[in-house]
Amino acid sequence: MENQVPPDVAQKKLIAGILGIILGSLGIHKFILGYNVEGIIMLLVSLLTCGFGATVMGIIGLIEGIIYLATPDDRFYETYIMNKKGWF
């Protein structure tokens, strides 16, 4: 049985991917996908380390943004929406 991909998945994927690339250190792309705990972790690491952790979180966001944009819609839906894979 093949999963039906909701029509808003492509838009959510695009927004999360772009925000991951541009503002990855703040974890905003995580909040877009409903990963509140992961988003708070990224935001707090960036803020509480006076910006030093923002570099690492920015790299993670960049990688995740590229992965999101390169993943086909059906696989993105299955992996990140249905199965809730929080990291990479």
C-alpha positions, 0 to 999 in steps of 0.5 A: 500500500502506497502512502498518499502524500498530502499536498502541503508537504512540498511547500513545508519541505521547501520552507524547512530546507531554505530556513535550514540553510539560511537560519540553521543555527536558530533551529527554525526549520525544526519548528516548521516540521514540528520538532519543538524539542530539537528546535529548542536544543539548537536555539539554546546551544546557539544562544547559551554558548554566546554564539560559539555553538551557533557555528556547529548548529549552523553547519547542522542546519545547512546539512539538514536543509540540503538533505530536505531539498534533495529528498523526493516529496514522498520519501521526505513525507515518510521519513520526516513527517510520518516517522519523525526522524529528528536529526539528519 
